[in-house]
Amino acid sequence: MLLSAGAVMAEEKEPVTIRFYNYALSETAKADWWKNTIAAFEAANPWVTVESVTVDYNSMIQTFTNDLGSGLSVDLILGEVSWIPALVEGEFIQQPKDVIDPDFYAGYYDYVLDQMYYKDGVYAVPHYYTNSVVFINKDLVEAAGMDAAAFPDTLDGLKAWIESLDAFYKDSGKVSTIFGLTTAEVPANGSNINAMFTAFGGQLLTDDGKLADLKAEPNATAMAEMLDFYKYLIGNGYTQENLKLKDYRAAFGAGNVVAYVDSSWGYAQIGEVDPKAAEFTVTSFLPTTMGTYGKGESLVESHCFLIGDGLSDGQKEAVSLFIQHCTSTENLEGYLNNIGLAFVAHEGLSGCRISPILEGAAKGVSHVLKQTQIGPMVSVQKQLATMVLDYTVNGASMEDAVAGYIAQAEYYIDKYRFPAASGGGARCPPPFFQRRGSSCVPLLPFPPAAFPSSAVPGSGRTCFSACACCCRPSCSVRRSSSSRS
């Protein structure tokens, strides 16, 4: 049952504060929506204060990691699926089923929740989700005498489509990219490349969280065909090397890109460049025949809510109501249509109107596969971009590029599972923090953020007694009652 924000019991309630870490408040296109949504929730629930903590996306992990290290509470996070493993290992988040109203929780779509499963349960709930989306400038396609609605359904057809558009725009000076795929070595791009590998019929990780055998079929063929496709695009100038998704979004909004692959909410940045971009933007899903084994399937991506561990009963109630408030049709429909285009992940939103821009991509929302979550997911995916650039730009052979990727990915996976103890001692179980010299720092996928050892006792943090190199929250995070509302 979807509870409205005003459904809180009328009797006097003990005031509580929930500290909400939300990078979207730092993004122009999304900030006003979030500010208004939070204000409306607080007005309807005067016993709750939502204390927003925001920095840009690339600094958010660093920020809440530092805050956790200093003893501050992190009660709710708007985050990414890839953040789940390290936060679970650190015992910093809890399963939403233990917080959210059971009737409301039961309404989430299983195939979206499945992507948020780690170890013993689901550790996040989606705000919304996306498959891989091809953004297409229909005006540019139609100017070339082609039908923007007739996006190819095979890899060979896609290549012919690209070549026809290139022949038309080659000397125009207007179009910089015919079909954009990102290759810059940053985390979001690694996720994008992993989705392309999936579309070609590959599987990066096994069900038990190990790197899949990339030299066995169908992975070997899927990897070879994917890499050759990137080389085809970069080598012929159809796509630009080393661009980030934000670069393609800006160029698409400026009318310089015919088509590129992104998450649905990439449209927020497109719309910032040209508020009338909806007039020329349409979408599609990836071709359903991508090489020998590929069926054009993609991975679920989601902006999701991660709930801090150790909440009081009052905070649990407040978080449950706040998530329901943010996930109601009344509040979310405008966002999904005009700001962060995406698909609904809850049956309570079944009547929510989806942006017409996503009509083409919507036909592929069922073409998604579950991927096992692992702690170093960000690093393992980021190395995919390194591999693509090594093969397409830096002159490495395909065999060497893939071998280099395998070595790096396995290094990150093994390092996370068995981080070496300082001083050459026994290996540690996978903690959230690891002792490095005189500092206690978070493990992958979190960036280095040192906590001086001298500050550990003063913050109530002590090292894991069974392993000198580690600091584990089970014994080290001792938040005092005064630090929480």
N, C-alpha and C positions, 0 to 999 in steps of 0.2 A: 504494500500500500504506500503510495507516494504521499508523504506528509508535507503540507505546505509549511512555510516558515511561521505562519501565524497559528499553527496547530499546537503550539507549546501550551502546556497547562497554565492556567491563569494565576495560580497561587504564587506567592513570592518565592523566587528561586535564588539560590546562592550565586552571586556573580562569578563568572569564570572568564578567563582569557585563553584564546588559542593563538599560538604563534604560527602564522601561515607563511611559509617560504614559497614565493611565487615570482618567477622570473618574468612572467607575462606582463606584470605591472611596469616593467622597464621598456616595453615595446609599444611604440606609439599607437599602432593599430588596435591593440588589445587593452591598453591601460584603462581607458574610460569605461569599457564594459565591466572590467573587474572592479573598479572603484564603485561604480553604480550598484553592482550586484552585492558587494560587501556591505555598502551603506544600507541597501534595502533589507538585507538579512538582519543587520544590527537594529534597525528601526523596528522590525517585527519581533525581535528577540532581545530586548533591552538588557537582559541579564548576561548577554554574551558580548565580549569585545574581541574582534578579530584584529590582532596585531600583525600587520603585513610586514614582511621582510623581503626586500627585492633588490636584486642587482641584475646585470645582464646575464643571459643564458650561460655564457662561457665561464662566468664567475660564480654561478649559483652553488655548484658542488663545493667549491673552495670555501664559500661563505658559511654554509651550514656545517661543514666539517670543522671549521675553526670554532664555530659557536658551540658545537657539541663538545669539542675539546676543552672549552673554557667553562663548561658546566651549564650553559644555557639550554633551555628546552626547545626542541624542534617538534611541534605537535602535529603539523600537517604540511605536506609538500606537494606542490604541483610539479610533477617530474616525468621522467621517461622510464620505460620498461627496463632499459639496460642498467638503471640505477639499483634495481631491486636486490640482486645477489649480495653486493657489498653491504647494503643496509641491513639485510637479514643476518648476514654473518656477524655484523656488529651488534646485533640485537637492538637496533635503533628503531625498527618499525614492527608493527604487529599485523596479524591477519585482519582484514576489514570485517570479516564475518563476526568477529568478536566485538565490533563497535557499531556497525551500521544496523539499522532496523531490519530484522530478518525478512519481513515481507518485501521491503525495498531491495534488499540484497539479492533476493531470489529472481528479480527482474532483469539482472544483467545477462547478456547473451553469453552462453558458455564458450563459444569459439573465440570470443575476445578475452574472457577471463582466463582461458587456457594459456594464453601467451604470458600471463602474469603469475604463473605457477612456478614456484622454486622450492625444491627440496620436499617440504611436507605440506605445502598448501599455497593458496593464492594470497599474494602480499600487496596487491594494489587493486583499485577499481578504476575503470576507464571513465574519463569525462566524455570522450568521443574517440573515434578511430578512423584509420584510413588504410587503403591498400595502396599499391604503387599507381600513381596517376600520371598520364601523359597530358600535359597542358599544350593546347594547340591554338595558334593565332589563326582564326578562321579567315580573317580578312586577307592575310598573306597567302594562305592556301588557295582561296577562291580567286585572288588576283592572278595566280599562276594557272588558272583554268581547271582547278581540281576541286573535288568535293570534300570539304572538311569533315563531313559526317561519315565518309567512307574510309575510315582509318584501316590500314592493312591488318589482316589476321594471321599472317605468316612472316617469318624473318625475311624470306626472299622478297615478299611483297613490300615489306618495310624498306628494304634497301632500294627497291625500284622507286618507291615513293620519295625517298630522300634524294635520289639521283635526279629525279624529274624536277624537284624543287630547286636543287642546286643549279641545274642547267638554266633555270629561269632567273635566279637571283645572283648568279656568280659575279657578274660585272655591275651589279646595281649600286653597290656601295651602301646599301641599306641594311642588309641582313648579315649578321656576324656568325650566326649559328643556325644550321638547318635542323639538327636533332641533338639536343644537349644531354650529355651524361656527365655527372660530376666525377672528378678524379683527385681533387685536392685532399691532402693528407690530414683530414680532421674527422672527428668521430661521426658526425651526421652523414658525411659522404661515405664512410665505410659501411654504414647501415644501408645506404642506397645501393652500393655495389653488391652487398650480400643479397639484397632483394633481386637484383639482376641475375645473380648466380642461381638463385631459386627459380627465376623465370626460365632459365635455360635447362632446368631439370636437376640442378645440383642441390646437395644438402651439406652445409658447412659443419654442423655439429651432430654427433650421435645423440641418441636419447639419454645416455648417461653422462652427457656433458663433455665428451672428449672430441678432439678434432677428428672429423670423418676422414676416411682414406680417400684422399684427393687423387690418387693414382689408380684407383679402381673404378669400374663403371657403375653407375652412369656419370660419376663425378668427373672422371678424367676427360670425357668428351664434353661435358657441360662446361668445364673450366676452359678447355681449349677453344670452344666456340664462343664463349663469352669474351675471352681475351682477344680473339681475332676480331670480334665485333667492335670492341673498343679501338683496336688498332686501325680498323677500317674507317671508323669515324674520325679519329684524330689524324691519321695519315692523309686523309682526303680533305681535311679542313671542314668537315661537317659539324664537328664539335670542337670545343676549345680545351686544351690541356690545362690541368691544374686550377680549374675554376671551382668555387664553392657554390652550393645551392643558392645562397643569397645573391651571388653574382648573376646567376641565370634568372633569378626572380626579377632583379632590377632591369636586366636587359630585355626580358620578355615584356615587362611593363612598358618599356620604352619603345617596343615594336621592333626590336632587333633580332628576335629569336622566333623561328617558326614553330618549334616544338621542343619540349624537354621533359624529363622524368623527375617527379618530385613527390612529396607527400601533399595531400589535399590542402593542408593549411598553409602551404607555401603561397597561396593566393593572397594572404594578408599583406605580404610585402609587395606583391605585384600591384595590388590595389593602392598601396601607398604611393607608387610611382605614377600611376594613372588612375584616378578615381573612377574613370569610365571604362576601365579594362574589361568589365563584364560584357561590354558590347562586342568585344572581339575574341573573348576567351571561351573555348569549349574544351572538353576533356575526353579521354578514352582510357581504357585499360590496355595493358600490354598485349601484343599478339598472342593468340592462344596456341600457336605453333612457333616455338623459338628453338630452332635447330633440331637435332636428332631426338632429344628426350624432353625438351622443354614444352610446357603447356601454358606458359605465361602466368604461372601462379606467383604470388608475392607473399610477403610477410606482413603480419598485422603490426601497424605502428599506432601508438596511442599516447596522448597526453593523459596522465593518470594521477589519481590521488594516492599518496602514500601516507599512512597514519602512524604517528610517533608512538613509541612504546611508553608505558608507564603513565598513561593519562588517568586523571581522576574520573570518577563516575560522571561528574558534571561536565567535564571536558569531552568525554565520550558522547554524551547526549548532544552536546553542542556541535561536535564534528559530524555526527550522523545527520543532524538537521541541516547543517551547512552544505554538506555534499548533496543532500536531496534538493536543497534550494538551488544549487548551481546546476543540477541535472534535471530541472523541470522544463517542460515545453515552453512555459511562459517566459522563462529567463534565457533559455538556450537557443530557441529558434532564430532569433535575430542574429545571434553570434554566428551560428552555423551557416546562415545565408549571406551575411554581409562582411564578416571579419575572418574568422578561422574556419573556412569551409571544411566540413568533415561529415562522417556518417554516424548515426546514433548507435549507442551500444547498450541501450536499456529498453525493455519492452514498454515502459511507461512513456517513452518518447516516440512510440509507433505512429502517432499522428503528427509528429513534428515535420514541418515542410523542409525539404532539403533543397539547397541552392540548385537552380536550373543549370548552372555551370557544370555540376557534377553528374548530370544525367548520363553522359557517355561513360564515365568511369564507374557509375553505379552498377552497370551490368557485370562488372568484374569483382564486386565485393565478396562474392562467395569463392573466388579463386585465391584463397589465402591458406597458408600452411602454418602450423605451430612450430616454433623453434625453441629448443631447450635453452634456458637461461643459465649463464655461468658468470662468475665474478668478474673475470677480465674481458667481458664481452666487448667493451668499448675499444680496448687495445687490439683484440683479435680482429675486429672488423676494420679498424683504422689501418691495419697492415695490408688489407686488401687494396687500398688505394696505392700504397707503396708498390705492391706487386704489379698493379696495372700500369703505373708510370714506368717502372723498371722495364716492362716488356714493350710498351708502346712508344716511349720517349727516350729512355736511357740506354737502349741498345742491348739489353739482356735477352738471351734466348728464352723461349717459353719455358723450357725445362728448368733453367736456372732461376727464372722469376718465381715459378711455382715452388721450387725447392726452397728458395729463400723465404717465401711466405710460410711454408710448413714449419721451417726451423723457428721463425719468430713467433708464430702462433703457439706452437707447442711450448716454447720458452715461457710465454706469458701464462699459459694454462698451468704448467707445472709450478711456476713460481708462485702462483696464487694458491694452488693446492698444498704446496710444501715450501713455504718461505723459509730460507736458510736462517738459522740462528746466528746472531752476531758472535764473532769469535770462533766460528767453526763448530759450534756445539750441535746438539740435536735439532732436528727440524721441528718447526712449530705447526700446530694445527692452524687452519686458515682463519686468522683473526681479521678484525677490521683495522687495527693499528699494528705497526711493526716497529720495534726498536731499531733505530739506525744511528749508531754512534751515541751521542748524548741526547738524541731527540726521539720522539714518538710520532710517527707519521702514518697517514692512511695508506692502505694498499690499493693497488689497481682495482677499479678504473679511476680512482680518485687521484687528482694531481697532488704533488708534494705539498704538504702544509705542516711545517714542523711545530711541535709543541715542546719547548725546552723542558728537559727533565726536572730542572729546578722548580718548574711551575706545576709539575704533576701532583706532588703532595698537597699543595695549597688549593688545588681545584678539586680535591677529593679523589684524584685518579692515582691508582697504584698499578704496578706492572703485574701481569699474570704470573703467579708464583711458580707455576710448573714449567715455565719457559721464559728465560730471561730476556728474550728478544721481543716479547709481545705485550701489548696492552689490550686486554679484552674488556668490553663493557660489562660482562657478567660479574666481574670483580672490580672494575675500575670506575665505572660511571656511578657515582653516588650523588644524585641530585638531591639537595636538601629541599624540604617542603617549602622553604621560603622562596625558592627559585621558581616555584610554579604557582599559578593562580588557582 
